[in-house]
Amino acid sequence: MSIKVAVRVRPFNSREKERDAKLIISMTDVSTSIRDEMGQDKTFTFDCSFWSHDHFITEENGYLSPEPNGPYCDQKYVFNALGKEILDNAWEGYHCCLFAYGQTGSGKSYSMVGYGANKGIVPISCEEIFTRIANNKDESMKFEVEVSMLEIYNEKVQDLLADPTKRPPTGLKIRESKALGIF
């Protein structure tokens, strides 16, 4: 059990295409390079580098799958590389957390939740949890599933599983207790 850091590059959005944006990211294995204004590459190494910018095929149902032998990392690939290990650790009884960080529009929601046929890590994990529970043969074993999804934006914490119309505009209050810790 450890912390893993991954990075994913997404396709250009319509605004970037309209502005004729230039791709300045390249990936080789776990290394990601960014070309600066001076034409110099800055290379960073992560536990995982996922190329999801191009080289995909849109299937009939809308799922984006990799071209044959292409570098595209689809939702299933990202789940198998990150989500599956987190789920396996949780299944063993460890507390697990998946944290998505990045600026607005960088692709966090797509990786975590997905869109349409392109389910993200969270729905794939939920399906897998209940499949594992259904496949359990030990009748003495009981299961309890607890999930939370929080957003921290502009220093405000929101419960993403709460009705958006009932969320406090100032965010959730963060408290600390000697008995409970931070909650």
C-alpha positions in Angstrom: 0.0 0.0 0.0 1.5 3.3 -1.0 0.8 6.6 -2.7 0.8 6.5 -6.5 0.9 9.5 -8.7 -0.5 9.4 -12.3 -1.0 11.9 -15.0 -3.3 11.8 -18.0 -3.4 13.9 -21.1 -6.8 14.5 -22.6 -7.9 15.4 -26.2 -8.2 19.0 -27.1 -11.6 20.5 -26.4 -13.6 22.5 -28.9 -12.2 25.8 -27.7 -8.6 24.6 -28.0 -9.3 23.3 -31.5 -10.9 26.6 -32.5 -7.8 28.4 -31.2 -5.5 26.0 -33.2 -3.8 24.9 -30.0 -0.5 23.2 -30.2 0.2 19.9 -28.4 3.2 20.4 -26.0 2.9 17.2 -24.1 4.6 13.9 -25.0 4.8 10.6 -23.0 7.1 7.7 -23.0 6.4 4.9 -20.5 6.0 6.6 -17.1 7.7 9.9 -18.2 5.8 12.9 -19.3 7.5 15.8 -21.1 6.2 19.4 -21.5 7.8 21.7 -24.1 8.1 25.3 -22.8 8.0 28.5 -24.7 11.7 28.3 -25.4 11.3 24.9 -27.0 13.0 23.1 -24.1 11.5 19.9 -22.7 10.9 19.5 -19.0 10.5 15.8 -18.2 8.7 14.4 -15.1 8.4 10.8 -14.0 5.2 9.4 -12.5 4.0 6.0 -11.4 1.7 6.1 -14.5 1.5 8.3 -17.5 -1.7 7.9 -19.5 -1.9 9.1 -23.1 -5.6 9.8 -24.0 -5.1 12.7 -26.4 -5.6 10.9 -29.7 -5.3 7.5 -31.5 -8.7 6.3 -30.4 -11.6 4.8 -32.3 -15.2 5.8 -31.4 -17.2 2.6 -31.2 -20.9 2.4 -32.2 -22.0 2.8 -28.6 -19.8 5.9 -28.1 -17.0 4.1 -26.2 -13.5 5.4 -27.1 -11.1 2.5 -27.6 -7.5 2.4 -28.6 -6.5 2.1 -32.3 -4.7 -1.3 -32.8 -1.2 -1.0 -31.2 -1.9 2.7 -30.5 -0.9 4.6 -27.3 -4.4 5.6 -26.3 -5.3 4.7 -22.7 -9.1 4.1 -22.5 -11.2 4.1 -19.3 -10.7 0.3 -18.8 -6.9 0.7 -19.1 -6.9 3.5 -16.5 -9.1 1.4 -14.1 -6.9 -1.6 -14.5 -3.8 0.4 -13.8 -5.1 2.4 -10.9 -8.6 1.6 -9.8 -8.2 -2.2 -9.6 -5.4 -2.0 -7.1 -7.3 0.5 -4.9 -10.3 -1.8 -5.0 -8.2 -4.9 -4.3 -6.7 -3.1 -1.2 -10.1 -2.0 0.0 -11.3 -5.6 -0.4 -8.5 -6.6 1.9 -9.8 -4.2 4.5 -7.6 -1.2 4.0 -9.0 2.3 3.9 -8.4 3.7 0.3 -8.7 7.1 -1.3 -8.4 8.2 -4.9 -7.7 11.9 -5.3 -8.1 13.7 -8.6 -6.3 17.0 -8.9 -6.1 19.5 -11.7 -7.4 22.8 -13.1 -11.0 23.2 -14.3 -11.5 21.4 -17.6 -8.4 19.1 -17.2 -10.3 15.9 -17.3 -10.7 14.9 -13.7 -14.4 14.1 -13.9 -14.0 12.1 -17.1 -11.3 9.9 -15.5 -13.2 9.5 -12.2 -16.9 9.4 -13.3 -16.7 9.1 -17.1 -19.3 10.1 -19.7 -21.8 7.9 -21.5 -20.4 4.6 -22.5 -17.0 5.7 -21.2 -17.5 4.8 -17.5 -14.8 6.1 -15.2 -13.0 4.6 -12.2 -15.9 5.2 -9.7 -18.7 3.5 -11.6 -16.4 0.6 -12.7 -15.4 0.1 -9.1 -19.0 0.2 -7.9 -19.9 -2.5 -10.4 -16.9 -4.6 -9.4 -17.7 -4.3 -5.7 -21.2 -5.6 -6.1 -20.1 -8.3 -8.5 -17.6 -9.5 -5.9 -20.3 -9.4 -3.2 -22.7 -11.4 -5.4 -20.0 -14.0 -6.2 -19.3 -14.5 -2.5 -20.0 -18.1 -1.4 -19.3 -17.7 2.3 -22.7 -17.1 4.0 -21.0 -16.1 7.3 -19.4 -13.2 5.6 -21.3 -9.9 5.7 -20.5 -6.8 3.6 -20.9 -3.1 4.3 -20.2 -0.6 1.5 -19.6 3.0 2.3 -18.6 5.5 -0.3 -18.1 9.3 -0.2 -17.2 11.7 -3.0 -16.0 15.1 -2.0 -15.0 18.1 -4.0 -12.6 20.8 -2.8 -13.0 23.9 -5.0 -12.0 27.4 -4.0 -11.2 26.1 -0.5 -14.8 24.9 -0.1 -15.6 21.2 0.6 -18.8 19.8 -1.0 -20.4 16.4 -0.7 -20.9 15.3 -4.3 -23.4 12.7 -3.3 -25.7 15.3 -1.7 -28.5 16.9 -3.7 -26.8 20.0 -5.4 -29.7 22.2 -4.4 -29.3 21.3 -0.7 -25.5 21.8 -0.5 -24.4 24.7 1.7 -23.1 27.6 -0.5 -20.2 28.0 2.0 -19.3 24.3 1.8 -19.2 21.8 4.6 -17.7 22.8 7.9 -14.4 21.1 8.7 -14.0 20.1 12.4 -11.4 18.4 14.5 -12.0 16.2 17.5 -9.5 14.4 19.7 -11.7 11.4 19.6 -12.8 11.4 15.9 -9.9 13.3 14.3 -10.8 15.6 11.4 -14.3 15.3 10.1 
